[in-house]
Amino acid sequence: INRSYSDNADNQPNISINFQYDNKINPFYNANKKLFNSIYYLEGRKEFPIDIVNPNNIISVETSTSSSIRNITYNTDNLPSKISISVYQNGSSQPTTSVSFYEYY
């Protein structure tokens, strides 16, 4: 999926972001699904957190200045239990990495 933004007078995209997704369940999408049915919520938001608007999990994001790779570990229900995100800025070969763990109740 490609998402483009334009903030200039000729409406030509000046920011372009490419997303790749897996085919597994995105628990953030399911948790926020009722919000998407609310016109009030949708009209009140200029930007949507991209993690919650797709039923699948993001595995990579690429812009002209950075890229990120998400390594996702899934539990027996095919839900993410660990997400490691490595971000590469301005062509750097050394990423900044963060790790999140998830538990479901």
SULJOSUL-V377769 format. One record per helix or strand. SS is the DSSP state (@ for helix, = for strand). FROM is the first residue (numbers start at 1). TO is the last residue. If there is no record, write none. Layout:
ss = <SS;SS>
from = <FROM;FROM>
to = <TO;TO>
This chain:
ss = <=;=;@;@;@;=;=;=;=>
from = <2;15;27;39;50;58;66;80;96>
to = <5;21;36;44;52;62;74;89;101>
